[in-house]
Amino acid sequence: MYVILLLVNVVFLTSGQVLWKMSVRNIGNFNLSSLFSVLLSPYFIMGGFLYVMATLIWIYLLTKLPLSTLYPMQSLAYVFGLLAGYFIFHEFISFQKIIGVAIILIGVYFIAK
């Protein structure tokens, strides 16, 4: 059950980042006016909600598992973020990034054991 909650936490964190990226996608110059526009964007608000939910899950998980196990496993957010960048925003993924993700996944595997 804790693994599922950790994955939900990571999905919420990554989804929040995706929504925040979507909220700033059409911003030309970043200034005070555009900042208020971003803060009132439904994408930004929903991303913030997901961050709050992820934080609540995280606090619960901290009461159940050691930080030395949880925190490194949360690095899966980097993997999900890379995939979101590729599939949603059509960003280029270099070979170096693929190697980096592979190293993260290997590390998470060893920590989970």
N, C-alpha and C positions, 0 to 999 in steps of 0.2 A: 504494500500500500504506500509506503514512503517513497518508493521509486516512482510510482505513478504521480504522487504529489510533486515530487521534484521535477518531473517532466512537465507537468502542468505549469509549475512555476517558471520553468525555462521558456515554455511556449508563450506564456503571458508576457514575460520580459521581452522576448523577441518580437511578438506581435505589437507590443507597445512602441518599440523602436520603429517598426515598419509604419505604424500609424503616424508617429511623429515625423518620420521622413516624408510621408504623404502630405502632412500639413504644411511643410515648408517647400514642397516641390516647385511651386509656381511663384515663389518669392523672388523678386528681382534683387533689389537692394535691401539689405537687412537694416531697418531703422525702427524707431519707436512705433510708428504707425503699423509697419508690417508685423512687429512683435505682438501688438494687440490683436491683429488679424489672426495670427497663428494661435494665440492663447484662446481665442473664441471659436476656433475651428472645431467642428465635430470630430475630426480625426485626432486632434490634439487632446481633446477632452476624453475621448474613448481610450486613447493611449495612456493617459493619466489614471483612468479607472483601472486598466489592466495592471498598471504598476502598483496601485494600492492593493489589488487582489493578490498579486505576486508577493508583495511584502507581507501580507497576512499569512499566506501559505509558508513563506520563509520563516517567519517568527514561530509558527507551529512546528516546523521541521527542526528548528534550532533546539526546541525543547525535547526532541526525540532522538536526534542523532548528533554525533560529534561534528564540530565545525570543520575539523581537519578532513572529514569525509565529504561533507556537504559542499563546502566552498569550491574545491576543485571540480566536483561533478557539475557545478553550475556553469563551468566553462563550455558546456554543450551549447550555451547561448551563442558563443562565437560561431559554432558550426551552423546552427539554425540561421544566424544572421547572414552568414556567407551565402547560404542557399536562398534565403529571401532576397538578398541583393541580386543574385543571378536570375531567379525565376520571376520576381515581381518587378524589379527595376532594370533588368537586362544589363547588369553590370558584368564586366569582364572578370573572369577568375583565372589568375595566372597559375602556372605550375607550382610556384612557391607557396601560394595560398593553399593549394591542394595538399602539398606536403605538410604544411602547418596544421591543417584540419586533421590529417591522418595522425600526426603526433598527438594532437589533443585527444582524439578518439582512443588511441592506444593508452594514453595516460588515464583517461576516465575508466577504461577497462581494468587497468591494474588497481586503481583506487577502489573500484566497486567490488573487487574480489576479496 
